[in-house]
Amino acid sequence: MQAAAPDLSFIITSTARSSAIVLANNLPERCIHQFLPLDGPTFVRKFLDYWKPDLAIWSEQDLWPGTIHDCAARQIPLAYVNARMNNESHRRKAWFSGLYRDTYARFAIVAAQDAITACNLRHMGVPAPILTGSLKPAAAPLAVDQLALTQMRTDLADRKIWVAASTHAADEAVIFATQKILQAQNASWLVIIAPRLPQRRAEIETAMQNAGLTYATRSKCEQPIATQPIWLADSFGELGLWFRLANSAFIGGSFGGIGGHNPWEAISLARAVHHGPDTQNFKSDYAQLSDFKLSTLILDTENCAEDLAQAVQHASTLDKAAIAIVKQAQEALKPLATNLINLIKATK
């Protein structure tokens, strides 16, 4: 949208401190971050009175009915993009179908990221959702501090590095076992573990100690020495650094029933992806990566650590297929961006 209409400015909202920290390191020009107000009339009124938006864009799953209705009452056009609603989510929402039908009716544009979502949206009263595919592949690569990257590449030049991103406890159990296998074969292997919730540091440190693994901790300003197999990256907003240091990436939330996390941040930096079987939150994304042989599925079996170790050892930076997927997604965004800009023009 900025490329097509350089005079536009954007307010990007979130509800979590962690996302605010990540956004602070990755905001494009003419963008600012604000926390979304509580979904009550007083808070929303003050927010809208101050910022006076010309367009309100919602994405993914979370919709705040009060805020949406208040925007509509002010004749602020609304768009819902990258919508995601699997069958289980649809079953839950069906109990409140009247509320959701009224809410969806306020949107001038509804764009779904997969066919299942589009079908479920139609069942919820959206007459003609647009099928765009996931917008995540089109996102710009995560930002990085170039000085820090250069220094760390020098400091860790003798290490063979892989990263485990957005991890949870079930993922980490597999990662610990995998790292033991890798270290037994070559002591230079280092895994950087970037947990989904950095505040789990004490829990993860206890688990590493119980597993007999030594480690360095980022939040303590520690950097791994040659004998340490793990670097616990318990920080926000540094995945762009960790992905660039590593040769491949395990994406967490894919063991233990979490449903998986976004693989595209690693793919956009040409890093091969490994993941467990629990990826239902990104089912179509991982299917696309599998079709192009850009990811490796590690089944939840007694040999999963050995399988992941093999995948890590044989991983290489990705070829033109990854670049092609990203460019295709970026091209697919252009018609949607045009439609969104037209919504703004229609109010002028």
ROMARMAR-758953 format. One line per 8 residues: number of its first residue (from 1); their letters; for each residue x negated, y negated, z of C-alpha. Coordinates in nm, 2 decimals, always signed. Each point is the difference from the previous one (the first is absolute). Example, Ala and Ser with C-alpha at 12.3 -4.5 7.8 and 13.67 -1.06 7.14 Angstrom:
2
1> as> -1.23:+0.45:+0.78 ~ -0.14:-0.34:-0.07 $
This chain:
348
1> mqaaapdl> +0.00:+0.00:+0.00 ~ -0.29:-0.24:+0.07 ~ -0.15:+0.07:-0.34 ~ +0.33:-0.08:-0.17 ~ +0.09:-0.30:+0.22 ~ -0.31:-0.14:+0.16 ~ +0.20:-0.27:+0.19 ~ +0.17:+0.26:+0.22 $
9> sfiitsta> -0.10:+0.04:+0.37 ~ +0.08:+0.30:+0.20 ~ +0.08:+0.08:+0.37 ~ -0.08:+0.37:+0.07 ~ +0.17:+0.12:+0.32 ~ -0.05:+0.30:+0.22 ~ +0.10:+0.11:+0.35 ~ -0.32:+0.15:+0.13 $
17> rssaivla> -0.32:-0.16:+0.13 ~ -0.21:+0.27:-0.18 ~ +0.15:-0.09:-0.34 ~ -0.07:-0.37:+0.07 ~ -0.36:+0.08:+0.05 ~ -0.02:+0.20:-0.32 ~ +0.18:-0.27:-0.19 ~ -0.24:-0.27:+0.13 $
25> nnlperci> -0.29:+0.18:-0.18 ~ +0.19:+0.06:-0.32 ~ +0.23:-0.31:-0.07 ~ -0.01:-0.13:-0.35 ~ -0.01:-0.37:-0.07 ~ +0.31:-0.20:+0.07 ~ +0.12:+0.26:+0.25 ~ +0.05:-0.02:+0.37 $
33> hqflpldg> +0.11:+0.25:+0.26 ~ +0.28:-0.04:+0.25 ~ +0.17:+0.24:+0.24 ~ +0.36:+0.08:-0.11 ~ +0.23:-0.15:+0.26 ~ +0.23:+0.22:+0.21 ~ +0.31:+0.10:-0.19 ~ +0.23:-0.24:+0.19 $
41> ptfvrkfl> +0.18:-0.32:-0.13 ~ -0.20:-0.25:+0.22 ~ -0.34:+0.13:-0.10 ~ +0.08:+0.05:-0.36 ~ +0.16:-0.34:-0.03 ~ -0.31:-0.17:+0.13 ~ -0.22:+0.20:-0.23 ~ +0.20:-0.08:-0.31 $
49> dywkpdla> +0.05:-0.36:+0.10 ~ -0.38:-0.05:+0.02 ~ -0.12:+0.20:-0.30 ~ +0.29:-0.05:-0.24 ~ -0.08:+0.29:-0.22 ~ +0.11:+0.01:-0.37 ~ +0.00:+0.38:-0.01 ~ -0.01:+0.28:+0.26 $
57> iwseqdlw> -0.16:+0.33:-0.11 ~ +0.03:+0.31:+0.21 ~ -0.20:+0.32:-0.05 ~ -0.03:+0.36:+0.10 ~ +0.25:+0.12:+0.26 ~ +0.06:-0.26:+0.27 ~ +0.30:-0.23:-0.05 ~ +0.12:-0.24:+0.25 $
65> pgtihdca> +0.38:-0.05:-0.07 ~ +0.03:-0.32:+0.20 ~ -0.28:-0.18:-0.18 ~ +0.12:+0.13:-0.33 ~ +0.35:-0.13:+0.06 ~ -0.13:-0.34:+0.12 ~ -0.21:-0.03:-0.31 ~ +0.30:+0.08:-0.22 $
73> arqiplay> +0.22:-0.25:+0.19 ~ -0.26:-0.27:-0.10 ~ +0.01:+0.12:-0.36 ~ -0.37:+0.10:+0.02 ~ -0.03:+0.28:-0.26 ~ -0.11:+0.34:+0.13 ~ -0.20:+0.28:-0.16 ~ -0.08:+0.35:+0.13 $
81> vnarmnne> -0.31:+0.14:-0.16 ~ -0.20:+0.32:+0.04 ~ +0.31:+0.15:+0.17 ~ -0.05:+0.34:+0.16 ~ +0.28:+0.23:+0.12 ~ -0.05:+0.37:+0.02 ~ +0.29:+0.24:+0.05 ~ -0.04:+0.01:+0.38 $
89> shrrkawf> +0.00:-0.38:+0.02 ~ +0.31:+0.00:-0.22 ~ +0.18:+0.24:+0.23 ~ -0.08:-0.22:+0.30 ~ +0.12:-0.32:-0.18 ~ +0.32:+0.17:-0.12 ~ +0.13:-0.02:+0.36 ~ -0.01:-0.38:-0.04 $
97> sglyrdty> +0.09:-0.02:-0.36 ~ +0.23:-0.29:+0.03 ~ -0.27:-0.22:+0.15 ~ -0.26:+0.11:-0.25 ~ +0.23:-0.04:-0.30 ~ +0.08:-0.36:+0.11 ~ -0.37:-0.06:+0.05 ~ -0.11:+0.14:-0.34 $
105> arfaivaa> +0.27:-0.20:-0.17 ~ -0.19:-0.32:+0.09 ~ -0.30:+0.09:-0.21 ~ -0.03:-0.14:-0.36 ~ -0.27:+0.25:-0.08 ~ -0.06:+0.35:+0.15 ~ -0.31:+0.19:-0.12 ~ -0.06:+0.36:+0.10 $
113> qdaitacn> -0.34:+0.17:+0.01 ~ +0.13:+0.34:-0.10 ~ +0.29:+0.18:-0.15 ~ +0.12:+0.15:+0.33 ~ +0.02:-0.35:+0.16 ~ +0.18:-0.13:-0.31 ~ +0.26:+0.28:+0.03 ~ +0.05:-0.06:+0.37 $
121> lrhmgvpa> +0.03:-0.37:-0.04 ~ +0.28:+0.06:-0.26 ~ +0.18:+0.21:+0.26 ~ -0.03:-0.29:+0.24 ~ +0.17:-0.23:-0.24 ~ -0.29:-0.15:-0.20 ~ +0.14:+0.00:-0.36 ~ -0.31:-0.01:-0.21 $
129> piltgslk> -0.33:+0.03:+0.19 ~ -0.31:-0.06:-0.21 ~ -0.25:+0.29:+0.00 ~ -0.35:-0.16:+0.01 ~ -0.21:+0.27:+0.17 ~ -0.21:-0.08:+0.30 ~ -0.15:-0.35:+0.01 ~ -0.28:+0.11:+0.23 $
137> paaaplav> -0.24:+0.10:-0.29 ~ +0.03:-0.35:-0.13 ~ -0.14:-0.16:+0.32 ~ -0.33:-0.18:-0.02 ~ -0.29:+0.20:+0.16 ~ -0.05:-0.06:+0.37 ~ -0.23:-0.29:+0.08 ~ -0.34:+0.05:+0.15 $
145> dqlaltqm> -0.27:-0.21:+0.17 ~ -0.28:+0.04:-0.26 ~ -0.28:-0.08:+0.24 ~ +0.12:+0.27:+0.24 ~ +0.04:+0.25:-0.28 ~ -0.36:-0.07:-0.13 ~ -0.14:+0.03:+0.35 ~ +0.18:+0.32:+0.08 $
153> rtdladrk> -0.10:+0.16:-0.33 ~ -0.36:-0.07:+0.09 ~ +0.04:+0.12:+0.36 ~ +0.18:+0.32:-0.10 ~ -0.20:+0.07:-0.32 ~ -0.11:+0.34:+0.13 ~ +0.36:+0.11:+0.09 ~ +0.25:+0.20:-0.21 $
161> iwvaasth> +0.33:-0.18:+0.08 ~ +0.37:+0.08:-0.02 ~ +0.28:-0.18:+0.17 ~ +0.32:+0.12:+0.17 ~ +0.25:-0.29:-0.01 ~ +0.33:-0.06:+0.18 ~ -0.05:+0.32:+0.21 ~ +0.21:+0.15:+0.28 $
169> aadeavif> -0.09:+0.27:+0.25 ~ +0.09:+0.29:-0.22 ~ -0.21:-0.14:-0.28 ~ -0.29:-0.06:+0.23 ~ +0.00:+0.36:+0.12 ~ -0.06:+0.11:-0.36 ~ -0.26:-0.27:-0.06 ~ -0.20:+0.10:+0.31 $
177> atqkilqa> -0.02:+0.36:-0.12 ~ -0.08:-0.11:-0.35 ~ -0.28:-0.23:+0.12 ~ -0.16:+0.28:+0.20 ~ -0.01:+0.22:-0.32 ~ -0.16:-0.29:-0.20 ~ -0.25:-0.08:+0.27 ~ -0.11:+0.36:+0.03 $
185> qnaswlvi> -0.08:+0.00:-0.37 ~ -0.16:-0.35:-0.02 ~ -0.05:-0.22:+0.31 ~ +0.02:-0.32:-0.20 ~ +0.38:+0.03:-0.03 ~ +0.19:-0.28:+0.17 ~ +0.38:-0.04:+0.02 ~ +0.15:-0.34:+0.07 $
193> iaprlpqr> +0.33:+0.05:+0.18 ~ +0.24:-0.30:-0.03 ~ +0.30:+0.09:+0.20 ~ +0.35:-0.12:-0.09 ~ +0.02:-0.15:+0.36 ~ -0.34:-0.13:+0.11 ~ +0.14:-0.03:+0.36 ~ -0.03:+0.38:+0.01 $
201> raeietam> -0.37:-0.04:+0.05 ~ -0.02:+0.16:+0.35 ~ +0.21:+0.30:-0.11 ~ -0.22:+0.06:-0.31 ~ -0.32:-0.04:+0.20 ~ +0.12:+0.26:+0.25 ~ +0.09:+0.23:-0.29 ~ -0.35:-0.04:-0.16 $
209> qnagltya> -0.17:+0.07:+0.33 ~ +0.21:+0.31:+0.06 ~ -0.10:+0.11:-0.36 ~ -0.36:-0.04:+0.09 ~ -0.05:-0.28:-0.25 ~ -0.21:-0.31:+0.05 ~ +0.12:-0.33:-0.14 ~ -0.04:-0.38:-0.03 $
217> trskceqp> +0.29:-0.24:+0.06 ~ +0.05:-0.30:-0.22 ~ +0.19:-0.21:+0.26 ~ -0.31:+0.04:+0.24 ~ -0.22:-0.14:-0.28 ~ -0.17:+0.34:-0.03 ~ -0.14:+0.13:-0.33 ~ -0.07:+0.38:-0.04 $
225> iatqpiwl> -0.35:+0.11:+0.04 ~ -0.14:+0.29:-0.22 ~ +0.12:+0.27:+0.24 ~ +0.36:-0.12:+0.04 ~ +0.25:+0.16:-0.24 ~ +0.30:-0.23:+0.07 ~ +0.06:-0.38:-0.01 ~ +0.33:-0.09:+0.16 $
233> adsfgelg> +0.11:-0.31:-0.19 ~ +0.26:-0.12:+0.25 ~ +0.06:-0.33:-0.17 ~ +0.26:-0.17:-0.21 ~ -0.05:-0.14:-0.35 ~ -0.32:+0.18:-0.09 ~ +0.12:+0.29:-0.22 ~ -0.14:-0.19:-0.31 $
241> lwfrlans> -0.35:+0.04:+0.16 ~ +0.04:+0.36:+0.10 ~ +0.13:+0.12:-0.34 ~ -0.29:-0.17:-0.18 ~ -0.25:+0.16:+0.23 ~ +0.14:+0.35:-0.05 ~ -0.01:+0.23:-0.30 ~ +0.35:+0.14:+0.07 $
249> afiggsfg> +0.30:-0.05:+0.23 ~ +0.23:+0.22:+0.20 ~ +0.33:-0.18:+0.05 ~ +0.16:+0.07:+0.33 ~ +0.35:+0.06:+0.12 ~ +0.00:+0.31:-0.23 ~ -0.04:+0.25:+0.28 ~ +0.25:+0.03:+0.29 $
257> gigghnpw> +0.32:-0.11:-0.17 ~ -0.06:-0.37:-0.02 ~ +0.08:-0.02:-0.37 ~ -0.32:-0.14:-0.14 ~ -0.14:-0.35:-0.06 ~ -0.09:-0.21:-0.30 ~ -0.27:+0.16:-0.22 ~ -0.03:-0.29:-0.25 $
265> eaislara> -0.24:-0.22:+0.20 ~ -0.26:+0.27:-0.04 ~ +0.09:+0.07:-0.36 ~ -0.02:-0.36:-0.10 ~ -0.37:+0.01:+0.12 ~ -0.06:+0.31:-0.21 ~ -0.03:+0.23:+0.30 ~ +0.12:+0.36:-0.03 $
273> vhhgpdtq> +0.28:+0.08:+0.25 ~ +0.06:+0.30:+0.22 ~ +0.32:+0.06:+0.19 ~ +0.20:+0.26:+0.19 ~ +0.34:+0.14:-0.10 ~ +0.22:-0.26:+0.19 ~ +0.04:-0.27:-0.26 ~ +0.38:-0.04:-0.03 $
281> nfksdyaq> -0.02:-0.38:+0.06 ~ -0.21:-0.03:-0.32 ~ +0.12:+0.31:-0.18 ~ +0.01:-0.15:-0.35 ~ -0.34:-0.18:+0.06 ~ -0.18:+0.32:+0.09 ~ +0.17:+0.19:-0.28 ~ -0.14:-0.26:-0.25 $
289> lsdfklst> -0.35:+0.02:+0.15 ~ +0.02:+0.38:-0.02 ~ +0.10:-0.01:-0.37 ~ -0.30:-0.21:-0.08 ~ -0.23:+0.22:+0.23 ~ -0.08:-0.31:+0.21 ~ +0.08:+0.17:+0.34 ~ -0.06:+0.33:+0.17 $
297> lildtenc> +0.27:+0.17:+0.21 ~ -0.12:+0.17:+0.31 ~ +0.25:+0.26:+0.12 ~ +0.07:+0.04:+0.38 ~ -0.16:+0.34:+0.03 ~ -0.27:+0.15:+0.23 ~ -0.25:-0.08:-0.27 ~ +0.10:-0.37:-0.04 $
305> aedlaqav> -0.33:-0.13:+0.14 ~ -0.20:+0.21:-0.24 ~ +0.22:-0.12:-0.29 ~ -0.04:-0.36:+0.10 ~ -0.38:+0.04:+0.04 ~ -0.02:+0.14:-0.35 ~ +0.21:-0.29:-0.14 ~ -0.21:-0.26:+0.17 $
313> qhastldk> -0.33:+0.16:-0.12 ~ +0.12:+0.02:-0.36 ~ +0.17:-0.34:-0.02 ~ -0.12:-0.27:-0.24 ~ +0.11:-0.35:-0.07 ~ +0.30:+0.00:-0.23 ~ +0.00:-0.04:-0.38 ~ +0.20:-0.21:-0.24 $
321> aaiaivkq> +0.33:+0.17:+0.10 ~ +0.02:-0.19:+0.33 ~ -0.07:-0.33:-0.17 ~ +0.27:+0.09:-0.27 ~ +0.26:+0.07:+0.27 ~ -0.07:-0.33:+0.18 ~ +0.02:-0.20:-0.32 ~ +0.32:+0.17:-0.11 $
329> aqealkpl> +0.16:-0.09:+0.33 ~ -0.12:-0.36:-0.03 ~ +0.16:-0.02:-0.35 ~ +0.32:+0.15:+0.13 ~ +0.02:-0.28:+0.26 ~ +0.02:-0.28:-0.26 ~ +0.37:+0.04:-0.10 ~ +0.09:+0.02:+0.37 $
337> atnlinli> -0.20:-0.31:+0.07 ~ +0.17:-0.19:-0.28 ~ +0.34:+0.10:+0.13 ~ -0.09:-0.12:+0.35 ~ -0.12:-0.33:-0.13 ~ +0.32:-0.04:-0.20 ~ +0.20:+0.04:+0.32 ~ -0.18:-0.31:+0.14 $
345> katk> +0.05:-0.20:-0.32 ~ +0.37:+0.08:+0.01 ~ +0.03:-0.19:+0.33 ~ -0.17:-0.31:-0.13 $
